[in-house]
Amino acid sequence: MNPVLQQFREQILLASESKLPLCIQGGATKSWYGNQVNGEVLDTRAYAGVIAYEPTELVLSVRAGTTLKEIESLLDQHGQMLACEAPHFGEHATVGGMLAAGLSGPRRAYAGGIRDFVLGVTMMNGRGELLKFGGQVMKNVAGYDVSRLMVGSMGALGLITEISLKVMPRPLLETSLAFALSEQDALHCLNKWAGQALPISASAYHAGRLMLRLSGSESAIRLAKQKLGGQDVHDDKAFWISLREQQHHFFTPEQGLALLRLSLPSTASALKLRTKTLIEWGGAQRWIWTHEPIQSVRELMQNLGGHVTQFRYADASQVTFMPLHPALLKIHQQLKKTFDPFDIFNRGRLFPSD
């Protein structure tokens, strides 16, 4: 066994024996996400580096402590990318943290999320056992797909050590268009365009302005621009990075407010809430700052077939994630017990009862 993995194993076995929690983290750029975790830090950055990369096969295998910055630089040299466009939230963000947090960027609704590109995962469970799931091709799973289960698990199931990902070619060309619209008109247009053969790769609406990013060949983008209209946007790359990294002025913290992330059917109409809103993913992801009680927002989301996450600058007295239905919570608890029988990994990060 690799010496670094052996050190991880010894730390896990010691924690399991003493029943003391471990806080798994890499670059700690998303340590604010989820419920607060206490415990001894297990730092994944000691286990870093590219294991294998086959540009012609569009497959990348890396150790979990490898930074996203390093991975994206490598892919860029070959005209490729992580299509989920995952946010970094800091220069030290790691691929393990990307997987554990499960957050995707502006391209998510049009190219797929992190889960769609995970081919295989190696992890260490609460008994110090190294387990491997999946492989390096898309159709290699029989039964429960544990590799994808790890996406968004917030480190609650175990220590992710290695990851195999499908990567994608970069678009030949990208450009953006802007439209002056009301929120309801913007949602109507986004849903109409979603049913048409248009090379849309990102959308964002805020304060009367709808932004669309188009990606593809020169001819496809030219035809789309003729059909859609709108105004050309200069320096659009900086805009989409600011949106991905939540550096856009909308995300500036507001005194006494939490940033809420709403996941909704894209066909849901404009919300009747006293809020400041930013809409992404064709209407399916909405960010709000509001004085409304979070419980009333949760009830509204349930009625609309969605859910809400208390994302950032959260009220510590409120749980971050929407409480699960008892039947789903029971499944979650059983999975947690299977992989982490001594409840040492990121205890309470997902739900208070995990």
N, C-alpha and C positions, 0 to 999 in steps of 0.2 A: 504494500500500500504506500502511496505517496506520503512523504514525511509530514506535509501540511495536513493532509487528510487524517493522518494518524493523530496529529495534535487536536484536530476537530473532534475525532472520535473519543479521545481521552477526556476532553472538556464535556462532551455530551454524557458520557458514562458517569462522570463525577456528579454532574447536575442531576441525572436520573437517580443516582443512589441517594443523594441528599434531598431530592424533591425540590430543589431550588430552580427558579426560572432562568432561562437564557433569553437574551435579546439579540436576535439575528439581525445584522445590518452590514451593508457594504459602505457606500459613500455617505450614507445617512442623509441624502438629499430629500428623502420622502419620510423621514422619521416622524413628522407631524401628522402623517396620514393614518387614520384609524384610531382606536382607543389607546390611551397611554399604556405603555409597557414598561415594567420594571424588571431588573435582573442583570446578571453579568453579561457583558457584551461579547458576542461571538462574531468577530470581524472577518468577513469573507474575502477581503481584498488580498490576503496572503495567497489565495489560490486563484491566480489570474493567468491569462494568456490564451492565444488561439491554438486549438488542438488540431483542427483541419479546416481547410477552406478550398472548395472546388468551384471556382467561378462559372465554369461551363455547366456544372450540375446545379447551380444555384443553392448550394448547401454550405452552411457555416456551423462549425462546432467549437464552442468556447467554454472556458472555465467561468464560473459564476462571478468571480471578483473582477473580471475584465471590465474596463470602463466603456460606456457607450461611445464616448468620444473616440476611443481607439478603434472600436469596431466600425463606426461610421466612416472614419478616415480610410480604413482598409477597403471597405466596400466602394467608397467613392473613387478610389484608384482604378477600379474595374467597372465603373459606370453602373454600380448597383446600390441598393438601399434596403433598409428595414422598412417595408411598406406600411407598417402600422404607425410609423412616425411618432414613436413613443416620446413623451416629454422627459427631459433630464432633471429640471429644477436644480441644477448645479453641475459644475464641471466634473465632479467625482462620481456621478451616477454610474452604477454598474448594471450589467445585463441581468444579474440575479435579482437585483432590486426591481428592474423593469418587469421581469416575469412575476415576481411576488406581488407587486402592486397592481399589475394588470391594466395599467392606464395606457390609452392610445391617444394619438393626436388628431389633427384635422382630417387626415386621409382615411380615418377609421371606417366611415360609413360607405366609402366607395371602393376601398381596397381590402378591407378586413381588419380585424383586431389582432392582438398578440396571439391569442389562442389559435387563430387560423394558420399561424406560421410556425407553431411549435411542432417539431418532428420527434424529439426525444428528450428525456430528462434523466439525469442521474442525481439521486438524493440520498441523504443519510437520515435514518429515522431515529426515534427516541431510544432505541436499543444499540445505537452505534453501527447499525448494519447499512452497508452501501447497496442501494437498490437502483436498478436501471430499468427504464420504461421507454417504449417506442424505439426509434432508430433514426435513419437518415432518409427515409422516403415517406410520402404522405399516407400510403395505404399499407400500414404495417401493424395495425392494432386489432387484436381480437379480444373482445370483452371490454372491461372498463378502461377508458383512456386516462390513465393517471397523469401522463405528461401534461395534458391540457388542464387537468384538475388543479395542477400547481399554479396555474395562472390566476392571480388575484387571491391566492391563499394567504397572503400577508405573512408568510413564514410560520403559520400556525400548524402546519402539518410536518414540517421537517426542514432540514438544511439542503437547499438546492446547491449542487456542486458543479454539474456540467449541463450544458444545454445545446441541442442541435436545432437550428432554425432554417427555414426556407427563406431565401432572400429574393429580391426582384430587381429587374433592370430599371434604371432611372428613365423617366419619360424623355423622349427626344426634345420636347419643348414644353414650357409651362408659362402661362400668362394669367392675368386676373382681370375681372370686370367688376364694376361697381354700379349699383342701381339705387335710386332714391325711392323707397317704398315704405308704407306703413307695416307694422309687424304682421297683421293678418294677411295683407297682400303678399308680403315676402314668403310667408308660410304656404300660401296658395301657389305661388310660382314655384317654390322648391318642390312641392308635391307633384305639380304638373310636369316639371322638367325631369323628375325622377323616373317617369314612365317613358321617356324619350331617349333615343340613342345619342346622348351628348357626353363629351369627354370631361365631365365634372369630377374633380378630385378633392374638392374642399368647398365648404360654404360657411359663412358667418354673418349674422345679422345683429346690429347694435345701433341704437339711437337713429333710426330712420335710414340706415345704410346697409344694403345687402352686398356682400363680397362673394364672388365665385372664382374659384381657381379652375382653369382648364389645363389638362395634361394630355399630350399625345403627339401625333404627327402634325406638321405644319398645315397640311390640307384639312385635317380633321378640326383643328383649332380655328382655322379661317372660316370654315363653313359654320361652326358653332357660333362664332362671333357675329356672323351675318344673321343668323337665326335669332339670337338672344338680344342683340343690341347692347346697351350699357356703355359705360365709359372705361377706356383702358386705364389700368392702375400702374404707375411706375414704382419701382422698388417694392414689388409685391412680396418678394421672398422674405424681406424683413418683417412684413406684416404677419405672415403665416408662422414665422419663428416666434414672434412675440405672442401670438395666440397659443401656440404649442407650449411655450414656457411660462405662460400666464404673466407676461411682462407688459401686455397691453394695458392701457390706462384703466380699462374697465375693472381689472383685478387689483387695483390699488386698495388696500385695506380700509374699511370704514369703521369708525369707532363704535364698538358695541355690537357689531354685526358679524355673523358667520357667512361664509360663502357656501351656498347650497348648490349641489349638483343634482339636476333633475333628469331622469331617464324616462322618456315618454314615447308613445307611438308617434311617428313623424306626422301623422294626420291630425294630431291634437291641435285645437285652435289656440289663439293667444290666451294666456292665463289672466284671470280676473283677480290679480293680486297687486298690492301696492309694492312694486318691486322695481329694481333696475335690472334689466335682463340682457343677456347675450346668448344667442342661439347658434348652435353648430349642428353638424351631421344631418342636414336637411330637415331640421326640426326635432330630431330625436334626442338631442342633448341640449339642455338649457341650464345656464348658470344664472343665479339670482342672488342679490343682496336684498334682504327684506326685514321689516319689523314684525312680520306676521309670526305668531307662535309656531314653532316647528311642528307641533302635533297637528295643527290645522293644515299645514302644508302637506304633511304625510297623508292625512285623510283625503285631501284633494287628489294627491297623486294616485292613491289606491283607486279612487273613483274613476280616474282617467286611464287606469291600466298601467301605471308607471310606478316609480319609486324615487325616493330622495336620499341623498347622502349628505351629511354635514361635513363638507369637504375640507375647508381650511379656515383658520382663525375661529375654530369651533368653541362652543360653550362646553367646557369640560364636564358640566353636570348632565349633559345630554349624550346619549349613545350616538356614535358616529353613523353607524349603518342602520337602515330600516330593520326593525325586529322581524325575524323570520316567523312564518307560520309554524306552529308546534311540530307538525309532521316533518317539515324541512329542517327545523332545528335539530330534531332527533337524528336525522341522517347526518347532519353536520357533526354532531357530537360523537356519533359512532365512527365516522371517518377519522376524527381527531384522535379518538382513543386507539384506533387501529395503528396509526402511524406514530402517535406520541402518547403511549400508555401512561407516562408519568407526568404529563401536562407540563412540560418544561419549555416548549418552543413558543415564544411570543405570546405568553399567557394573557388572555383577555383582549388581544389586538382586534379580533373580528367582532366577537360578541362577549358580553360579560360572563356568560355561562360556559365559554369554551375552555 
